Amino acid sequence: MLDFFGVRLELVERPGRRGGVAGDALAPGLVHLGFALGSADAVDEFSRVIATAGHRVLEQPHRAGERGRYESVVLDPDGNLVKLTV
């Protein structure tokens, strides 16, 4: 986890994985890219916009993790996982 004056970048490597397809949670390469949107309403709205544009929403907005953060997970046009959080 890198912190740039309050803007955090989390880098995760999954060593030893070969094969897989884009959007597969066990595929090699990028695990996911996350964006903090500032509010639950923004997560809801952006998830709706993405779905309306015809892109896949893998996980509808929900509370997740031990801290109960609010998030959704979508696929970008290349099949990469994108996490939208507060």
C-alpha positions as CSV (number, residue, x, y, z in Angstrom):
1,M,0.0,0.0,0.0
2,L,1.4,3.4,-1.0
3,D,0.1,6.6,0.4
4,F,0.5,9.8,-1.5
5,F,-0.7,12.4,1.0
6,G,-4.0,10.6,1.6
7,V,-4.4,9.1,-1.9
8,R,-3.7,5.4,-1.5
9,L,-2.5,3.0,-4.2
10,E,-2.6,-0.7,-3.4
11,L,-0.5,-3.0,-5.5
12,V,-1.1,-6.7,-5.3
13,E,0.8,-9.4,-7.1
14,R,-0.5,-12.9,-7.6
15,P,2.7,-14.9,-8.3
16,G,2.7,-18.3,-10.0
17,R,-0.7,-17.9,-11.8
18,R,-0.7,-18.8,-15.5
19,G,-3.6,-18.9,-18.0
20,G,-7.1,-17.7,-17.3
21,V,-9.3,-15.2,-19.0
22,A,-10.0,-11.5,-18.5
23,G,-12.4,-11.0,-15.7
24,D,-11.5,-14.3,-14.1
25,A,-10.6,-13.6,-10.4
26,L,-7.7,-16.1,-10.8
27,A,-6.3,-14.7,-14.1
28,P,-2.7,-13.4,-14.1
29,G,-2.0,-9.7,-14.2
30,L,-4.1,-7.0,-12.7
31,V,-6.1,-8.2,-9.7
32,H,-8.3,-5.1,-9.8
33,L,-8.2,-1.4,-10.0
34,G,-10.2,0.6,-7.4
35,F,-11.6,4.1,-7.3
36,A,-12.9,5.9,-4.2
37,L,-15.8,8.0,-5.3
38,G,-16.5,9.7,-2.0
39,S,-20.1,8.6,-1.2
40,A,-22.4,5.6,-1.4
41,D,-24.7,7.6,-3.7
42,A,-21.8,8.1,-6.1
43,V,-21.1,4.4,-6.1
44,D,-24.8,3.6,-6.8
45,E,-25.0,6.2,-9.6
46,F,-21.7,5.2,-11.3
47,S,-22.7,1.5,-11.1
48,R,-26.0,2.4,-12.8
49,V,-24.3,4.4,-15.5
50,I,-21.9,1.6,-16.3
51,A,-24.8,-1.0,-16.4
52,T,-26.9,1.4,-18.7
53,A,-23.9,1.7,-21.0
54,G,-24.0,-2.0,-21.5
55,H,-21.0,-3.0,-19.3
56,R,-21.1,-5.8,-16.8
57,V,-21.7,-5.1,-13.1
58,L,-20.3,-8.2,-11.3
59,E,-21.3,-7.1,-7.8
60,Q,-24.1,-4.6,-7.2
61,P,-23.3,-2.0,-4.6
62,H,-23.1,-3.6,-1.1
63,R,-21.3,-3.5,2.2
64,A,-18.2,-5.6,2.2
65,G,-15.1,-6.5,4.3
66,E,-14.5,-6.4,8.0
67,R,-15.0,-2.6,8.0
68,G,-18.2,-2.7,6.1
69,R,-17.0,-0.5,3.2
70,Y,-19.5,0.2,0.5
71,E,-18.5,-1.0,-3.0
72,S,-19.4,-2.5,-6.3
73,V,-17.4,-4.4,-8.8
74,V,-17.6,-3.8,-12.6
75,L,-15.7,-5.0,-15.7
76,D,-14.0,-2.4,-17.9
77,P,-14.2,-2.9,-21.7
78,D,-11.0,-5.0,-21.6
79,G,-12.4,-7.3,-18.9
80,N,-10.4,-5.9,-16.0
81,L,-12.0,-5.8,-12.6
82,V,-12.8,-2.3,-11.4
83,K,-13.8,-1.8,-7.8
84,L,-15.9,1.4,-7.0
85,T,-15.8,2.3,-3.3
86,V,-16.7,5.2,-1.0
